[in-house]
Amino acid sequence: METTNHNTPEDGSASAGGQRTAGKDGLLLLNAVKKGDVDRVQQLLEQGADVNVCDEYWGWTPLHNAVQIGRVDIVNLLLGHGADPRRRKKNGATPFIIAGIHGDVRLLQILLSQGADINECDENGFTAFMEAAERGNVEALRFLFANGADVNLRRETTEDKKRMKKGGATALMSAAEKGHLEVVKILISDMKAEVDARDNMGRNALIHALLNFNCENVSKHVEEITSILIEHGADVNARGDGGKTPLISAVERKHTGLVQMLLRQEGINIDDRDSTGKTALLIAVEQQLKEITQLLLEKGADTKCGDLVGIARRNYDHCLLKLLYKFIHDTDPPAVDWLPHSSRWGEALKRLHGMPRPRIGKLKIFMHEDYKIANTSEGAVYLGIYDNGEVAVKVFYENSTRGCKEVSCLRDCRGHSNLVAFYGREYYKGCLYVCMSLCEWTLEEFLKAPREEPVENGEDKFAHSVLLSIFEGVQKLHLHGYSHEDLQPQNILIDSEKAVRLADFDQSIQWPGESPIIKRDLEDLGRLVLYVVKKGEIPFETLKAQNNEELLTKSPDEETKDLIHCLFSPGENVKNCLKNLLGHPFFWTWEDRYRTLRNVGNESDIKVRKNESELLRLLQPQTLEPPRSFDQWTSKIDKDVMCQMNHFYKTSQNPYRDTVGDLLKFIRNIGEHINEKKNRKMKEKLGDHSRYFQETFPDLVIYIYKKLKETEYRKHFPQAPPRLSVPEAAGPGGV
């Protein structure tokens, strides 16, 4: 509801240009006007007091004050000494607008003759005509209308208030809201006010008539005003705050006569729901309004709007229960054809779906241990049915900071497959219910459960696919300006399709501008990498307790070690760290790694051993670099294979040397010739050559990656991470 106290600083007050604050004589003049002391006013003016002085706080001039107390004589005296009739207070109100509030036609006539604009408005969009209507000043209203006041003018307020849907109300809406029956009649019958105009919230005069229902004057005339508005075309199905229709508002206010009147109207939507999903009938039963409940039932209200019988039982209202049984023949039969998607939660979901429970908006929930998924820091997560679909429901207290963070992050980042889907929220009895996609397992549960994983060439494709999904999910959060702040196995979920989804955003932080605070996320990701690669054998809390250097020593291979190191030490470009790491060799298949080595080895500078080339210079180990597995590499290749490969260079007497370039050339040549018949024995010795080189030189791929990732030769790297999914055989319990 819009405020009607237009003299407060909350009304968008701004300093009026050119106003002069009061000195000693000015203060004396202002006080004399407020007291109505005309002699003292005249004396001060003759002594030279500033007639247009204004008070320091709200910008009232002597003329504003004189109009407010209705002193025509002082108004004329001030105008005679040069008072500015167009001067505005800090909220933009002129003396003419204040005259509309006072309702004195003589003042309005005087100020209009002094150049006032009949439709001038303050910063909240109030004109003198609107003020007269809001205060029931009939004589002033008629005078202003006769002099050209726009009866259907809508309040033009400030831009910031427009963004909050404030403003847009008409004089008729104000009169209806304040219960001024005579003004409503005059505006509609004599002045042809537009009855079904809407304010910026979409509310018509009928909705406004029900806003101040507890006010004695409003309550006294509400039925008559409602009747007049409906008779002249007001939409009886319009919606107000919280999506409430006039019928729902009338029921909430327990006004039987108003409910009867509304139910007589043709086209009334008796089963409309407010924003919480409640109908007029459900509200009537909850409030134990037997007479109104009977009116609604006799009019044909839908009884499948909630567990009406259950509500009456819980309230021990036997009279209401007896009434309901007369109209409800089938309370809420379970739908036998509804089947949940979840295997793990299926039986509980079917019981919940068939259970007669009152709905909270679109949500059916039973907060009982049998339907609880997990505990949280402020409540719990329960199974739920939302809009006839299965969901997980995270419960917070209504004004929870964590709940606000959860909703904000889910809403702003919705639509990403690596995050749990957000379906909606509901409020009820001080609780916030956040509805999101239901998953089968936490990552911790998934790793602990027995399963059979396919192993190809010794690759851990399961770990790579899970971590790729987690990285992509966290990256999407960061792109939306959020950091998760609580990445751990319990907050990473696996759904029924084996898709990995990030969850639990109640500690998330939205960071401003270009200053991401995401280092904690990156460190937690580093620990998650080790946790997943180790299949959960090391508890995550143990990993969190260890320092970064200790964790790096636990890495099973060079790719994992380097990936974790990059997460722990992201450098200056923190914001794009994950985007860059999605192309890290950790996520490459062994075939990708082998192909990269071959492609680099196929560069002409390597094939002809152009020692002065930039590529070979880049690949040359530096003096202080630690030992590598590929140092003296020719001695680590199967002797027969090495001898046979060197045989090709017997004529030129230019055998392979122990350089990185020659090793890449060797790998390239093996790849090109290994399948030739004459090399059958060599192929038998090497076996799967991609695996052979990965195991013989485990740090070669990461070495090449780090040397070339900032150069043009990165063109040989896989262009994008493969779109992997969790292998089907990897589900726990064979599910």
C-alpha positions, 0 to 999 in steps of 0.5 A, a space after each residue: 500500500 502506498 503511503 499517503 503521508 507526503 511530508 516525510 523525508 521517505 517520500 523521495 524528498 529533494 532539496 528545492 532549488 534556490 530555497 533560502 534557509 531561515 535566519 533569525 527573522 526568517 524563523 520568527 516569521 515562520 513561527 508567527 505564521 504557524 501560530 496564526 499571528 497576523 499582526 506579528 507576520 505583518 510587522 516582520 514583513 515590514 521589517 524586511 523578513 524574507 517572505 520566501 524563507 524555508 525551514 531547514 528540514 522539510 522546506 516549508 515556506 511561510 505560504 505553505 504554513 499559512 495554507 496548511 492552517 487555512 488562514 486566507 488573510 495571512 495567505 493574502 498578506 504573504 502574496 502581497 509581499 511577494 511570496 512565491 505561490 509556485 515554491 515547492 517543499 523538499 518533497 515537491 509539494 506546492 501551496 496549491 497542493 496543500 490547499 487540496 489537502 486542506 480542502 478550502 476552496 477560497 485558498 484554491 481560488 487564490 492560488 489558481 489566480 496566482 498562476 498555479 497549474 491545476 494538475 501540478 504534482 509533487 514528487 510522489 505524483 499527488 495533485 491537489 485533486 488527488 489530495 482532495 479525493 483522498 481526504 474526502 474534501 467534496 467541495 474542493 474536489 468539485 471546484 478543481 474538476 470544474 477548473 480542469 483537473 484531470 480526474 483520471 491522472 495517474 500518479 507519476 512518481 520517481 524512477 526508483 519507486 517505479 522500479 518497485 512498482 510504486 505509483 500509478 494510482 488515481 484519485 478514485 483508487 485513493 477515495 476507495 482505499 480511504 472509504 470515502 463513499 460520497 467521493 467515490 459516487 461523485 468521481 464515478 457518476 458526475 466526473 466519469 472516472 475510469 473505474 477499472 484503471 490499474 496502478 503500477 502493481 496492477 491493482 484497480 479501485 476494487 483492490 484498493 477498497 479492501 486495503 485499509 479494511 480495519 479502518 472504521 470509516 473504510 469498514 463502514 462503507 466497503 460494501 457500498 463502495 464495492 457494489 458501486 465499483 462492480 456495478 460500473 465495471 470494476 474487474 472482480 478478478 483483479 489481483 492485489 498484493 500476494 496475488 489476492 483477488 477481492 474474494 480472497 481478501 474478503 474471506 481473509 477479513 471474515 466479511 460475510 456480506 462482502 463475500 455474498 456480494 462477490 459470489 453473486 457477480 457473473 464471471 467470478 473466478 471462485 477457485 483463483 489462487 493467491 501467490 501461496 496457492 491458496 483458494 478462498 475456500 481453503 482460507 475459509 476452512 483454515 480460519 474456521 469460517 463455517 458460514 463463508 465456507 458454506 457460501 463457497 461450497 454452495 457456489 461450487 468451489 473446488 474442494 480439491 484445493 487442499 486437505 480440507 477435511 484434515 484441517 477441520 479434524 486437526 482443529 477439532 471443528 466438528 461442525 465444519 467437518 460435518 458441513 464438508 462431508 456434505 459436499 466432499 464425496 471423495 476427499 483426495 483419492 490417490 492417483 494410482 497412475 502416478 509413478 516417481 522417477 527416483 529409484 531410491 526414494 520411489 516408495 516414500 514418494 508414492 506414499 507422500 503423493 497418495 497422502 491427504 496433505 494440505 498443500 503449501 502453494 504448489 508444494 505437498 510435504 510431510 516433515 517427518 523422519 520417513 520423508 527426510 533426506 538429510 539434515 542441514 545447519 538450519 533445518 533439513 531436506 525433505 522429499 516433496 511433490 511440487 506441481 505434481 513432480 518429485 522434488 527435494 525441499 530444503 527448509 529454512 526459517 522465513 527470514 534466513 540469510 542462508 535461505 536468501 543466499 540459496 534462492 538467490 544463487 539458484 535463481 540467478 544460475 538456473 538452467 545449467 545442467 551441472 547445478 541442481 534445478 530450481 523449481 520454486 519457493 513457498 512460504 508458510 508459518 514462518 518457514 521458507 521451502 526451497 524446491 529443487 531437483 531430487 537426486 539419488 546420492 551424494 558423491 560421498 555415498 556414491 563413492 562408498 557404494 560397491 560398484 564395478 568400474 570399466 577400466 580401459 588402458 588403466 584410465 580412470 574415466 570415472 574420476 575424470 567424468 565426475 570431476 569434469 562435471 564438477 569443474 563445469 558447475 563451479 565455473 558456471 557459478 563463477 561466471 554468474 558472479 557467485 562463489 560456492 564457499 562450501 564445496 564438499 562431497 555431501 554437496 555434490 549430488 548424483 541424479 537418477 540419470 547418473 548426472 553430477 549436480 552441484 548443490 547447497 548454495 546457502 553459504 554462497 557469496 555474490 562478489 561485485 565487479 572484477 574482484 572474485 573471492 573464489 580462492 576457497 572454491 579453488 582450494 576445495 576443488 583441489 581437495 575434491 580432485 584427490 578425494 575422487 581420484 582416491 575413490 573416497 578412501 581418504 575422508 574429505 575432512 582429513 584432506 581439509 586438515 592437511 596443508 597443500 604441500 602434503 596433499 600434492 605428495 598424495 597425487 597418484 600421477 603427474 596430471 593429477 598433481 599438476 591440476 591440484 597445484 594449479 588450483 592451489 596456486 592459480 596466479 593472477 587470473 583467478 577468475 578464469 582459472 577454471 575455464 583454462 583448466 577444463 583443457 588440462 591434460 588431466 581431462 584428456 584420454 590416454 589416446 588424446 595424450 598420445 595423439 598430442 605427442 605424435 602431432 607435436 613430433 610431426 612438426 618439421 623442425 622436430 623431424 629434421 632436428 632443426 636445433 636452432 628452431 623456437 620449438 626445440 628451444 622451448 622443449 629443451 629442459 632448463 639447467 635447474 629443472 628437476 630430473 624427468 622420467 624421459 632423461 636418457 630416454 633411449 636407455 628406457 625403451 625396449 632394446 630391440 625396439 630401440 635397435 630396430 628404430 635406429 636401424 632406419 638411420 644406419 645409412 645417415 649415421 644419425 641415430 636418436 639422441 636423448 633429447 625431448 625433440 627426438 623422443 617426440 620424433 620417435 613417438 611420431 615414427 612409432 605411430 606412423 609405422 607400428 602397424 606395418 607387417 614388417 614391424 609386427 614383432 615391435 608391436 608385440 613388444 610395445 603392446 598398446 603404444 599409447 599406454 606404453 609411452 604413458 607408463 614409461 614416461 609418466 611426466 612427458 605429457 604434462 611437461 609438453 603441456 606446460 612448455 607449449 600451452 602459451 604458444 602457437 603449438 597448443 593447436 596440437 592439444 585437444 580443442 575441448 574437453 570430451 563430454 563424458 558422462 558417468 559410466 553406466 556400470 559405475 552406479 552404486 548397488 547396481 541401480 
